[in-house]
């Protein structure tokens, strides 16, 4: 399971009913605790309700706002579930089950393409996320794309991303993805050591990484990203340095590094809670030290910091259109089970139950909408501010022009507190995170929340 989409703006369903709270107590802890740390939207998903579906239905039925348009397609199948995974994924799938899902997904695309909110806008970006999109066979991929193109195309998209798990790739599949118009591959490496990959439940081993990489480089994709995770179970300083060294040897266009967390409903979290064992993940200071080391090594090799999680070789080219557009309020038509989208200022999520998802599309001929939320202007401002802050800086003129708000004055005490803790510096024109601030990025965000949302269930 690649994590790229979830960590950069597309929020997948957490399958637990256990409250996941966000707030200063959780985010300031030195120890990795059970619960949600990473913040990917605002207001929290727990505020999204079935009763609000009329809002998204109305948004779909009206002409679009003047914003870029993106498309997300969720492929929820994996070879196995990672022990730290909490996404909506399915394992042990047969071809018949996959075909039923793909048929429903294509029907959803057909219905979405008929919505007035599409307008005449081309897709600015397209993202195949999972799960593991590369779990699909060449035949299944070709069939999916052929049916999609009967209703839409992404010929004008500046970026088409496809998430991959190394062990699911074949040379023929790589060529198929290139032919289908994929411009950016995101490879879920996470770690280069077999023992750690096995311990954490990854489906692939290190040999499959190198084999897949040779095929990927030969196919000459415009942009290839590698995901790493700081703090996997069993990891130590020597292993982390080895991971950074091996990544530099491969020399990808970008590297995304996540600090491991333990949301509810993961194998590890259930084991900790059920068997009362010690949490097996490194503490936050150690994970941040590892990311700090990695940033230093990548910068020395000519990379540039693109966000609290990402370094890129060439900051002048399009590196992550999906993230950058989402964080500035673009529309996202999200398709597939449990996927989240945003249209004309309204947030929505598809139904997370497979029977209901397929039944709505194939039997009722309707979009499988599950819940929605229409944020206020203040909430939209906060959402864009906290997400864009993850890039390491904010231009105050952007918020003055779009929201008619002076964010320095509006959040004066929070800026002062963060500056006093050496997380950032600011003036009337710009806010800029320090390296310390980048490493603590998600812990800086809850103080910007409205009071009623600072200690509520997140999902």
C-alpha positions, 0 to 999 in steps of 0.5 A: 500500500502506497501512502502518497495520496493519504499523506498529501491531501486525499483522506481515506476512511479509517475503519475504526469507531474508536474516537481519534482526537486531535489537540495540543495534548496529543500532538505535543506528546514525546511518545508515539501514542495510539491515535491520529497525528497527521492532519489532512483536512479541516473541519475534522471528518467526524463533522461530516454527516449524511444529513448534509448530502443535499449540499453536495447534490446541489453542488454537483447539479450546478455549474462549477466554481472557477477553480481547477479540477482534479480526479481521484480514482480509488483502487482498494485492493492489496496483496496483504494489509500492512500492520500499520495500515488503516485504509479501506483496502481488501486482500485475497481478491479474485478476478471476478470481485475486481471486475465487479468493482472496476465495472462500478467504478467505471459507471461512477465515472460515467455518472460523474461526467454527466454532472453540471459541476464538470463544466467544460474544465479539463482535468488539471491532475489525475490520481490513481490511489489505493490500496494498490492500483498496481495490483491490477493486471495489464488486462484489467488496467487496459480494460479500466482505462478503455472504459474510462475514456468512453466518458472522460480523458486526461490528455490535458492534465499536467500530472497523472499519478499512479501509486505502485507497490514494487512487488506488483510490477512487471516490465509489461505493466510499466510500459502499459502505464506509460502508454496510458498517459501516467506521468508520475509514479509513486513507489511505496518503498518504505524501507530497503531491509527485508527483515523490517519489511517483513516485520511491518507486514509489507508485501514486497522485499528489497529485491523487488524494489531494485528490479522494478526500479530498472524497469521504471527508469528504462520507461523514462517517466517524467517524474518518479517518487519514492516513499519512505517511513521514518520509525517503522518497527525494528528500525534504528539509526544504522538502518535509517542511514542505509535507507537514505543511502540507497534512496540517493543511489536510485536518485528519484525525482522526489522523495516523500518521508513520513513519520510513522504513526499508529492510528486506531484499527491497525494491526499494531494498534490492536495488539498494543491495546488488546495485549497491553504491550509496549508501543513498538514504534520509535518516539517522536524525537527520534523519528524527527531526528531521522527525518532531519538527517535525511533532509540534510543528506538530500539537500547536500545531494542537490535536492530541495525541500518541497514540504514537511515530508518531501524533497524534490530534485527540480523545484521549477517543474511540476512535482506534485500538482495533486497536492498543490491544487488540493491545498489551494481549494481546487475541485476534486471529483473523487471516485471509488469506495470511501473516497473523499472529494471537494466540489464548489466548496462542499466536502463529501465522502463516498459510502465505505461499504462495498455492497452499498457502493456497488449497489447504488451504482449498478442497481440504482444508477446513482452516485454512492454519496455517503456524507458531506460538509459545507465549511464556512468561509472561516473554516475554508480559510483555516483549511487552506492555511494549515495545509499550505503551512506544511509546505514550509511557508505562507504568503500573506497576500494569497489569503488577503486576496482570496479570503480578505483576511490578514492572517498575521493579525487574525491568528496573532497569538498563535504566530507569537507562540510558535515563534517563541518555540522557534517553530517559525518566523514571520512578518506582515508578508510571509510566514516561514517555518524553521527546520524545527517547525518542518519536523513538527509540522502537524503538531503546529496545526491544531491551535489554528482550529476553532475551539469546538474542533480542537479535541473532537473525534477526527474521523 
